[in-house]
């Protein structure tokens, strides 16, 4: 069998692992990886995928090695068509679980038992913006020049090195505390703005201040 055909057969066997790696890279926020790291990760995913398939199919694999038939001199790999569907489903499951583990900080259990101090995310920037914010999170952002911006956090960069944010319903806060609404979709702060701090604020509509109505106060009038 030509060497190129053998390499193609091996690539087909590793393809589920590479597919899982690609899916995780698309949906999970991760740090940079070298090509070697990606190959190792794809190989580990392939082991998990084929192991899960073997268990679910009672020891069978989706392919088998077929002996060479003359005039061929080398064996070849025969794939079972129906088994490929199961392999595809397991690949999606493994990739989805890996994505959830990374994005939802699956290391919390290990930190709880003092097995590690690390999170699954790439930086504190990602830990806070992914783990501590809520839907329609109100933020107050202090930037260089003693300027401040309040609004609803909509988008942020994957990397703290970029440090970009997009804020909707934005309002600039002046030195005297008054707010100046921004007309339009919102404000994009790039790393050139030099963000100094980001405060995650409670929604005032969901946490209204306690007020006492004058009507409920007992009357001091006397007869």
LOKOL-394764 format. One record per residue: x, y, z of N, C-alpha, C, CB in turn; chain; residue number from 1. Coordinates in steps of 0.1 Angstrom, whole numbers, plus 5000, padded with zeros to 4 digits. Glycine has a CB too. Layout:
N
{rec {X Y Z} {X Y Z} {X Y Z} {X Y Z} A NUM},
...
//
This chain:
223
{rec {5009 4988 5000} {5000 5000 5000} {5009 5012 5000} {4990 5000 5012} A 1},
{rec {5006 5022 4992} {5014 5034 4991} {5014 5041 5005} {5009 5044 4981} A 2},
{rec {5025 5048 5008} {5027 5054 5021} {5016 5065 5023} {5041 5060 5022} A 3},
{rec {5013 5072 5012} {5003 5083 5013} {4989 5077 5017} {5002 5091 5000} A 4},
{rec {4986 5065 5012} {4973 5059 5015} {4973 5054 5029} {4970 5047 5005} A 5},
{rec {4984 5049 5034} {4985 5045 5048} {4983 5057 5057} {4999 5038 5051} A 6},
{rec {4989 5068 5054} {4988 5080 5062} {4974 5085 5062} {4997 5091 5056} A 7},
{rec {4967 5084 5050} {4953 5088 5049} {4944 5079 5059} {4948 5087 5035} A 8},
{rec {4947 5066 5059} {4939 5057 5068} {4941 5061 5082} {4944 5043 5065} A 9},
{rec {4954 5064 5086} {4956 5068 5100} {4950 5081 5103} {4972 5069 5102} A 10},
{rec {4950 5090 5094} {4943 5103 5096} {4928 5102 5098} {4946 5113 5084} A 11},
{rec {4922 5093 5090} {4908 5090 5092} {4905 5085 5106} {4903 5080 5081} A 12},
{rec {4914 5077 5111} {4912 5071 5125} {4913 5083 5135} {4922 5060 5128} A 13},
{rec {4922 5092 5133} {4923 5103 5142} {4914 5115 5140} {4938 5108 5141} A 14},
{rec {4906 5114 5129} {4897 5125 5125} {4887 5129 5136} {4890 5122 5112} A 15},
{rec {4881 5119 5143} {4871 5123 5154} {4878 5132 5164} {4865 5111 5160} A 16},
{rec {4890 5129 5168} {4897 5136 5178} {4900 5150 5173} {4910 5129 5182} A 17},
{rec {4905 5152 5161} {4907 5165 5155} {4894 5173 5154} {4914 5164 5141} A 18},
{rec {4883 5166 5150} {4870 5173 5150} {4866 5178 5163} {4859 5164 5144} A 19},
{rec {4868 5170 5174} {4865 5174 5187} {4873 5186 5192} {4866 5163 5197} A 20},
{rec {4886 5186 5188} {4895 5197 5192} {4891 5210 5185} {4909 5193 5187} A 21},
{rec {4886 5209 5172} {4882 5221 5165} {4869 5226 5171} {4879 5218 5150} A 22},
{rec {4860 5218 5175} {4847 5222 5181} {4850 5229 5194} {4838 5211 5183} A 23},
{rec {4859 5224 5202} {4863 5230 5215} {4869 5244 5213} {4872 5221 5223} A 24},
{rec {4878 5245 5203} {4885 5257 5200} {4875 5268 5196} {4895 5255 5190} A 25},
{rec {4864 5264 5189} {4854 5274 5184} {4845 5279 5196} {4845 5267 5174} A 26},
{rec {4841 5270 5205} {4832 5274 5215} {4838 5277 5229} {4822 5263 5217} A 27},
{rec {4850 5273 5232} {4856 5275 5245} {4866 5286 5244} {4862 5262 5250} A 28},
{rec {4867 5294 5255} {4877 5305 5255} {4890 5299 5262} {4872 5317 5264} A 29},
{rec {4900 5298 5254} {4913 5292 5259} {4925 5300 5255} {4914 5278 5253} A 30},
{rec {4936 5296 5261} {4948 5303 5258} {4954 5297 5245} {4958 5301 5269} A 31},
{rec {4965 5304 5240} {4971 5299 5228} {4977 5285 5229} {4982 5309 5223} A 32},
{rec {4977 5278 5218} {4982 5264 5218} {4992 5263 5206} {4971 5254 5217} A 33},
{rec {5002 5255 5208} {5011 5252 5197} {5005 5241 5189} {5025 5248 5202} A 34},
{rec {5011 5238 5177} {5006 5227 5168} {5007 5214 5175} {5013 5227 5155} A 35},
{rec {5018 5212 5183} {5021 5200 5190} {5010 5198 5201} {5035 5200 5197} A 36},
{rec {5007 5209 5208} {4996 5208 5218} {4983 5203 5212} {4994 5221 5225} A 37},
{rec {4980 5208 5200} {4967 5205 5194} {4967 5190 5190} {4965 5213 5181} A 38},
{rec {4979 5185 5185} {4980 5171 5181} {4978 5162 5193} {4993 5168 5174} A 39},
{rec {4985 5165 5204} {4983 5157 5216} {4969 5157 5221} {4993 5163 5227} A 40},
{rec {4963 5169 5221} {4949 5170 5226} {4939 5162 5217} {4944 5185 5226} A 41},
{rec {4941 5163 5203} {4933 5155 5194} {4935 5140 5196} {4937 5159 5180} A 42},
{rec {4947 5136 5199} {4950 5122 5202} {4942 5117 5215} {4965 5119 5203} A 43},
{rec {4943 5126 5225} {4936 5122 5238} {4920 5121 5235} {4939 5132 5248} A 44},
{rec {4915 5131 5227} {4901 5130 5224} {4898 5117 5216} {4897 5143 5216} A 45},
{rec {4906 5114 5207} {4904 5101 5200} {4903 5089 5209} {4915 5100 5189} A 46},
{rec {4912 5089 5219} {4912 5077 5228} {4899 5077 5236} {4924 5078 5238} A 47},
{rec {4894 5089 5240} {4881 5090 5247} {4870 5086 5238} {4879 5104 5253} A 48},
{rec {4870 5091 5226} {4859 5088 5217} {4858 5073 5214} {4860 5096 5204} A 49},
{rec {4869 5067 5210} {4869 5053 5206} {4867 5044 5219} {4882 5049 5200} A 50},
{rec {4871 5049 5230} {4868 5041 5242} {4853 5041 5245} {4876 5047 5254} A 51},
{rec {4847 5053 5244} {4833 5054 5246} {4825 5046 5236} {4828 5068 5246} A 52},
{rec {4830 5046 5224} {4823 5038 5213} {4824 5024 5216} {4828 5042 5199} A 53},
{rec {4836 5019 5220} {4838 5005 5223} {4829 5000 5234} {4853 5003 5226} A 54},
{rec {4828 5008 5245} {4819 5004 5256} {4805 5004 5251} {4821 5014 5267} A 55},
{rec {4800 5014 5244} {4786 5014 5239} {4783 5003 5229} {4783 5027 5234} A 56},
{rec {4793 4998 5222} {4791 4988 5212} {4796 4974 5217} {4797 4992 5199} A 57},
{rec {4798 4973 5230} {4802 4960 5236} {4815 4955 5230} {4791 4950 5234} A 58},
{rec {4825 4964 5229} {4838 4959 5225} {4842 4961 5210} {4840 4946 5229} A 59},
{rec {4832 4965 5202} {4834 4966 5188} {4840 4980 5185} {4822 4964 5180} A 60},
{rec {4847 4981 5174} {4852 4994 5169} {4845 4997 5155} {4868 4993 5167} A 61},
{rec {4845 5009 5151} {4838 5013 5139} {4845 5009 5126} {4835 5027 5139} A 62},
{rec {4857 5002 5128} {4864 4998 5116} {4871 4985 5119} {4875 5009 5112} A 63},
{rec {4876 4978 5109} {4883 4966 5111} {4895 4965 5101} {4874 4953 5110} A 64},
{rec {4905 4958 5104} {4916 4956 5095} {4914 4944 5086} {4929 4954 5103} A 65},
{rec {4914 4946 5073} {4911 4936 5063} {4924 4932 5057} {4901 4941 5052} A 66},
{rec {4926 4919 5056} {4939 4913 5050} {4939 4917 5036} {4939 4898 5052} A 67},
{rec {4951 4917 5031} {4954 4921 5017} {4948 4910 5008} {4969 4923 5014} A 68},
{rec {4942 4915 4997} {4937 4906 4987} {4945 4908 4974} {4921 4908 4984} A 69},
{rec {4951 4897 4969} {4960 4899 4957} {4952 4906 4945} {4965 4885 4952} A 70},
{rec {4958 4915 4938} {4972 4918 4938} {4978 4927 4949} {4976 4923 4924} A 71},
{rec {4969 4932 4958} {4973 4941 4969} {4983 4933 4978} {4961 4947 4976} A 72},
{rec {4992 4940 4984} {5002 4933 4992} {5001 4938 5007} {5016 4936 4987} A 73},
{rec {4993 4949 5009} {4992 4954 5022} {4977 4954 5027} {4997 4969 5023} A 74},
{rec {4975 4952 5040} {4961 4952 5045} {4955 4966 5044} {4960 4947 5060} A 75},
{rec {4942 4967 5045} {4935 4979 5045} {4925 4980 5056} {4928 4981 5031} A 76},
{rec {4919 4992 5058} {4909 4994 5069} {4895 4995 5063} {4913 5007 5077} A 77},
{rec {4886 4987 5068} {4872 4988 5064} {4864 4994 5074} {4867 4973 5060} A 78},
{rec {4856 5004 5071} {4848 5012 5080} {4833 5007 5079} {4848 5027 5077} A 79},
{rec {4827 5006 5090} {4812 5002 5091} {4804 5014 5090} {4809 4994 5104} A 80},
{rec {4796 5015 5080} {4789 5028 5077} {4780 5032 5089} {4780 5026 5065} A 81},
{rec {4772 5023 5094} {4763 5026 5105} {4771 5030 5118} {4754 5014 5108} A 82},
{rec {4782 5024 5120} {4790 5028 5132} {4795 5042 5131} {4802 5018 5133} A 83},
{rec {4797 5047 5119} {4802 5061 5117} {4792 5071 5123} {4805 5064 5103} A 84},
{rec {4779 5068 5123} {4769 5077 5128} {4771 5077 5144} {4755 5072 5125} A 85},
{rec {4772 5066 5150} {4775 5065 5164} {4788 5072 5168} {4775 5051 5169} A 86},
{rec {4798 5071 5160} {4811 5078 5162} {4809 5093 5161} {4821 5073 5152} A 87},
{rec {4801 5097 5152} {4798 5112 5151} {4791 5117 5163} {4790 5114 5138} A 88},
{rec {4781 5110 5168} {4774 5114 5179} {4783 5115 5192} {4762 5105 5182} A 89},
{rec {4791 5105 5194} {4800 5105 5205} {4810 5116 5204} {4807 5091 5206} A 90},
{rec {4815 5119 5192} {4824 5130 5190} {4817 5143 5195} {4828 5131 5176} A 91},
{rec {4805 5146 5191} {4798 5158 5195} {4796 5158 5210} {4784 5159 5188} A 92},
{rec {4793 5147 5216} {4791 5146 5231} {4804 5149 5238} {4786 5132 5235} A 93},
{rec {4815 5143 5234} {4828 5146 5240} {4832 5160 5239} {4839 5136 5234} A 94},
{rec {4830 5166 5227} {4834 5180 5225} {4825 5189 5233} {4833 5183 5210} A 95},
{rec {4812 5186 5234} {4803 5195 5242} {4807 5194 5257} {4789 5190 5240} A 96},
{rec {4810 5182 5262} {4814 5181 5276} {4827 5189 5279} {4815 5167 5280} A 97},
{rec {4837 5187 5270} {4849 5194 5271} {4847 5210 5271} {4859 5190 5261} A 98},
{rec {4839 5214 5262} {4836 5229 5262} {4829 5234 5275} {4827 5232 5250} A 99},
{rec {4820 5226 5280} {4813 5230 5292} {4823 5230 5304} {4802 5220 5295} A 100},
{rec {4832 5220 5304} {4842 5219 5315} {4851 5231 5315} {4851 5206 5313} A 101},
{rec {4855 5236 5303} {4864 5248 5302} {4856 5261 5305} {4870 5249 5288} A 102},
{rec {4845 5263 5299} {4837 5275 5300} {4831 5277 5314} {4826 5276 5290} A 103},
{rec {4827 5266 5321} {4821 5266 5334} {4830 5263 5345} {4809 5256 5334} A 104},
{rec {4843 5263 5342} {4854 5261 5352} {4852 5248 5360} {4854 5273 5362} A 105},
{rec {4854 5237 5353} {4853 5224 5359} {4863 5222 5369} {4854 5214 5348} A 106},
{rec {4873 5230 5371} {4883 5228 5381} {4879 5232 5395} {4896 5236 5378} A 107},
{rec {4866 5237 5396} {4861 5241 5409} {4861 5229 5419} {4847 5246 5408} A 108},
{rec {4858 5217 5414} {4857 5205 5423} {4871 5202 5428} {4852 5193 5416} A 109},
{rec {4881 5203 5419} {4895 5201 5423} {4901 5211 5432} {4904 5200 5410} A 110},
{rec {4897 5224 5430} {4901 5234 5440} {4895 5232 5453} {4897 5248 5434} A 111},
{rec {4882 5228 5454} {4875 5225 5466} {4882 5215 5474} {4861 5221 5464} A 112},
{rec {4888 5205 5468} {4896 5194 5475} {4911 5197 5475} {4893 5181 5468} A 113},
{rec {4915 5209 5472} {4929 5213 5473} {4938 5205 5464} {4934 5212 5487} A 114},
{rec {4933 5201 5453} {4941 5194 5443} {4948 5203 5433} {4933 5183 5436} A 115},
{rec {4943 5215 5432} {4948 5225 5423} {4944 5239 5427} {4944 5222 5408} A 116},
{rec {4951 5249 5423} {4947 5263 5425} {4943 5270 5412} {4959 5270 5432} A 117},
{rec {4943 5263 5401} {4941 5269 5388} {4926 5267 5384} {4950 5262 5378} A 118},
{rec {4922 5277 5376} {4909 5276 5370} {4911 5270 5355} {4901 5289 5370} A 119},
{rec {4900 5268 5348} {4902 5263 5335} {4903 5274 5325} {4890 5254 5331} A 120},
{rec {4901 5287 5330} {4901 5298 5321} {4915 5304 5320} {4891 5309 5325} A 121},
{rec {4917 5313 5310} {4931 5317 5307} {4936 5328 5316} {4931 5322 5293} A 122},
{rec {4927 5336 5323} {4932 5347 5331} {4921 5351 5340} {4936 5359 5322} A 123},
{rec {4924 5360 5350} {4914 5366 5359} {4904 5374 5351} {4921 5375 5370} A 124},
{rec {4908 5380 5340} {4899 5387 5332} {4887 5378 5328} {4906 5393 5319} A 125},
{rec {4891 5366 5323} {4880 5357 5319} {4873 5351 5331} {4887 5345 5311} A 126},
{rec {4880 5348 5342} {4873 5343 5354} {4862 5352 5358} {4883 5342 5365} A 127},
{rec {4864 5365 5358} {4854 5375 5363} {4843 5377 5353} {4861 5388 5367} A 128},
{rec {4847 5380 5340} {4837 5384 5330} {4829 5372 5326} {4844 5390 5318} A 129},
{rec {4834 5360 5327} {4827 5348 5323} {4819 5342 5335} {4836 5337 5318} A 130},
{rec {4825 5343 5347} {4820 5336 5358} {4811 5344 5368} {4830 5330 5366} A 131},
{rec {4814 5357 5368} {4807 5366 5378} {4797 5375 5372} {4818 5374 5385} A 132},
{rec {4797 5377 5359} {4787 5386 5353} {4774 5378 5351} {4792 5392 5340} A 133},
{rec {4763 5386 5350} {4750 5380 5347} {4744 5386 5334} {4740 5383 5359} A 134},
{rec {4733 5382 5330} {4727 5387 5318} {4723 5402 5320} {4714 5379 5314} A 135},
{rec {4726 5410 5310} {4724 5425 5311} {4731 5430 5324} {4709 5428 5312} A 136},
{rec {4744 5426 5325} {4752 5431 5336} {4755 5446 5335} {4765 5423 5337} A 137},
{rec {4752 5454 5345} {4755 5468 5345} {4769 5469 5351} {4745 5476 5354} A 138},
{rec {4777 5477 5344} {4791 5479 5348} {4794 5494 5348} {4801 5472 5338} A 139},
{rec {4804 5497 5357} {4809 5511 5357} {4824 5509 5354} {4807 5518 5370} A 140},
{rec {4829 5515 5343} {4843 5513 5339} {4850 5526 5340} {4843 5509 5324} A 141},
{rec {4861 5526 5348} {4870 5537 5349} {4882 5536 5340} {4875 5538 5364} A 142},
{rec {4884 5546 5332} {4895 5546 5322} {4904 5557 5325} {4889 5547 5308} A 143},
{rec {4915 5557 5318} {4926 5567 5320} {4920 5581 5317} {4938 5564 5311} A 144},
{rec {4925 5590 5325} {4920 5604 5324} {4909 5607 5334} {4916 5607 5310} A 145},
{rec {4907 5599 5344} {4897 5601 5354} {4883 5602 5347} {4899 5613 5362} A 146},
{rec {4881 5594 5337} {4868 5593 5330} {4861 5580 5334} {4869 5594 5315} A 147},
{rec {4848 5580 5334} {4840 5569 5339} {4828 5567 5329} {4835 5570 5353} A 148},
{rec {4825 5554 5327} {4814 5550 5318} {4805 5540 5325} {4819 5545 5305} A 149},
{rec {4792 5542 5324} {4782 5532 5330} {4774 5527 5318} {4774 5539 5341} A 150},
{rec {4771 5514 5318} {4762 5508 5308} {4760 5493 5310} {4768 5511 5294} A 151},
{rec {4754 5487 5300} {4752 5473 5301} {4763 5466 5293} {4738 5469 5295} A 152},
{rec {4770 5456 5299} {4781 5449 5293} {4775 5440 5282} {4789 5441 5303} A 153},
{rec {4780 5441 5270} {4774 5433 5259} {4785 5424 5253} {4770 5442 5247} A 154},
{rec {4797 5428 5251} {4808 5420 5245} {4821 5424 5252} {4809 5422 5230} A 155},
{rec {4830 5414 5252} {4843 5416 5257} {4853 5407 5250} {4844 5414 5273} A 156},
{rec {4866 5411 5250} {4876 5403 5243} {4879 5390 5250} {4888 5412 5241} A 157},
{rec {4884 5381 5243} {4888 5368 5249} {4900 5369 5258} {4891 5358 5238} A 158},
{rec {4909 5379 5254} {4922 5380 5261} {4923 5393 5269} {4933 5379 5251} A 159},
{rec {4929 5392 5281} {4931 5404 5288} {4942 5413 5282} {4936 5401 5303} A 160},
{rec {4950 5407 5273} {4960 5416 5266} {4953 5425 5256} {4969 5407 5258} A 161},
{rec {4941 5421 5251} {4934 5430 5242} {4926 5440 5251} {4924 5422 5233} A 162},
{rec {4919 5435 5261} {4912 5444 5270} {4901 5453 5264} {4922 5452 5278} A 163},
{rec {4894 5448 5255} {4883 5455 5248} {4869 5452 5254} {4884 5454 5233} A 164},
{rec {4861 5462 5255} {4847 5460 5259} {4837 5468 5251} {4845 5464 5274} A 165},
{rec {4825 5462 5249} {4815 5470 5242} {4803 5471 5252} {4810 5463 5229} A 166},
{rec {4799 5484 5255} {4789 5487 5265} {4777 5493 5258} {4794 5496 5276} A 167},
{rec {4765 5487 5260} {4753 5493 5255} {4746 5502 5265} {4743 5481 5251} A 168},
{rec {4736 5510 5260} {4729 5519 5269} {4740 5527 5278} {4720 5512 5279} A 169},
{rec {4750 5532 5271} {4761 5538 5278} {4758 5552 5282} {4774 5538 5269} A 170},
{rec {4764 5556 5293} {4763 5570 5299} {4777 5574 5304} {4752 5570 5309} A 171},
{rec {4782 5585 5300} {4794 5590 5305} {4791 5597 5319} {4801 5600 5296} A 172},
{rec {4800 5595 5329} {4798 5601 5342} {4808 5612 5343} {4800 5590 5353} A 173},
{rec {4802 5624 5346} {4811 5636 5347} {4816 5637 5361} {4803 5649 5344} A 174},
{rec {4825 5647 5363} {4832 5648 5376} {4822 5651 5388} {4842 5660 5375} A 175},
{rec {4811 5658 5385} {4801 5661 5395} {4791 5650 5397} {4794 5674 5392} A 176},
{rec {4792 5639 5390} {4784 5627 5392} {4772 5627 5383} {4779 5627 5406} A 177},
{rec {4770 5637 5375} {4759 5637 5365} {4762 5628 5353} {4756 5651 5360} A 178},
{rec {4752 5623 5347} {4753 5613 5336} {4750 5619 5323} {4745 5600 5339} A 179},
{rec {4758 5616 5313} {4755 5621 5299} {4752 5609 5290} {4768 5630 5294} A 180},
{rec {4740 5607 5286} {4737 5596 5278} {4744 5596 5264} {4722 5595 5275} A 181},
{rec {4748 5584 5259} {4754 5583 5246} {4744 5579 5236} {4766 5573 5247} A 182},
{rec {4742 5587 5226} {4732 5583 5215} {4738 5572 5206} {4728 5595 5207} A 183},
{rec {4730 5563 5202} {4736 5552 5194} {4736 5539 5200} {4750 5556 5189} A 184},
{rec {4742 5529 5194} {4742 5515 5199} {4750 5513 5212} {4747 5506 5189} A 185},
{rec {4760 5521 5214} {4769 5519 5226} {4783 5525 5224} {4769 5505 5230} A 186},
{rec {4792 5521 5233} {4805 5525 5232} {4815 5513 5232} {4808 5535 5245} A 187},
{rec {4824 5513 5223} {4835 5503 5222} {4847 5509 5229} {4837 5498 5208} A 188},
{rec {4852 5502 5239} {4864 5506 5246} {4875 5497 5242} {4863 5507 5261} A 189},
{rec {4885 5501 5235} {4897 5493 5231} {4908 5494 5241} {4902 5497 5217} A 190},
{rec {4918 5487 5239} {4929 5487 5249} {4936 5501 5249} {4940 5477 5246} A 191},
{rec {4934 5509 5239} {4939 5522 5239} {4933 5531 5249} {4938 5529 5225} A 192},
{rec {4920 5527 5254} {4914 5535 5264} {4920 5533 5278} {4899 5531 5265} A 193},
{rec {4928 5522 5279} {4935 5519 5292} {4925 5519 5304} {4946 5530 5294} A 194},
{rec {4918 5508 5304} {4908 5505 5314} {4916 5503 5328} {4899 5493 5311} A 195},
{rec {4912 5511 5338} {4918 5510 5351} {4910 5501 5360} {4919 5524 5357} A 196},
{rec {4897 5501 5360} {4889 5492 5368} {4875 5490 5362} {4887 5498 5382} A 197},
{rec {4869 5479 5365} {4855 5475 5361} {4847 5471 5373} {4855 5464 5350} A 198},
{rec {4837 5479 5376} {4828 5476 5387} {4815 5469 5382} {4824 5488 5395} A 199},
{rec {4812 5457 5388} {4800 5450 5385} {4789 5455 5394} {4802 5435 5385} A 200},
{rec {4779 5462 5389} {4769 5468 5397} {4756 5460 5397} {4766 5482 5392} A 201},
{rec {4748 5461 5408} {4735 5455 5408} {4725 5464 5400} {4730 5454 5423} A 202},
{rec {4715 5457 5395} {4704 5464 5388} {4696 5471 5398} {4696 5454 5379} A 203},
{rec {4695 5485 5397} {4687 5492 5407} {4672 5488 5406} {4689 5507 5405} A 204},
{rec {4667 5484 5394} {4653 5481 5393} {4650 5468 5400} {4650 5479 5378} A 205},
{rec {4660 5459 5401} {4658 5446 5408} {4660 5447 5423} {4667 5435 5402} A 206},
{rec {4667 5458 5427} {4671 5460 5441} {4667 5474 5445} {4686 5458 5444} A 207},
{rec {4654 5478 5445} {4650 5491 5448} {4653 5495 5462} {4635 5493 5445} A 208},
{rec {4656 5507 5465} {4659 5511 5478} {4647 5511 5487} {4666 5526 5479} A 209},
{rec {4649 5508 5500} {4637 5508 5509} {4633 5523 5512} {4641 5501 5522} A 210},
{rec {4621 5526 5510} {4616 5539 5512} {4604 5538 5521} {4612 5546 5499} A 211},
{rec {4602 5548 5530} {4590 5548 5539} {4581 5559 5534} {4595 5551 5553} A 212},
{rec {4569 5555 5532} {4558 5564 5527} {4553 5572 5538} {4547 5556 5520} A 213},
{rec {4552 5585 5536} {4547 5594 5546} {4533 5591 5550} {4547 5609 5542} A 214},
{rec {4525 5584 5541} {4512 5581 5544} {4511 5569 5554} {4504 5577 5531} A 215},
{rec {4521 5561 5554} {4521 5550 5564} {4526 5554 5578} {4530 5539 5559} A 216},
{rec {4531 5566 5579} {4536 5570 5592} {4524 5573 5601} {4545 5582 5591} A 217},
{rec {4525 5570 5614} {4514 5573 5623} {4512 5588 5625} {4516 5566 5636} A 218},
{rec {4500 5592 5626} {4497 5606 5627} {4500 5611 5641} {4482 5609 5624} A 219},
{rec {4505 5623 5642} {4509 5629 5655} {4498 5639 5659} {4522 5637 5654} A 220},
{rec {4487 5639 5651} {4476 5648 5656} {4469 5643 5668} {4466 5650 5644} A 221},
{rec {4465 5651 5677} {4458 5647 5689} {4444 5655 5689} {4466 5650 5701} A 222},
{rec {4435 5649 5696} {4422 5655 5697} {4423 5665 5708} {4412 5644 5701} A 223},
//
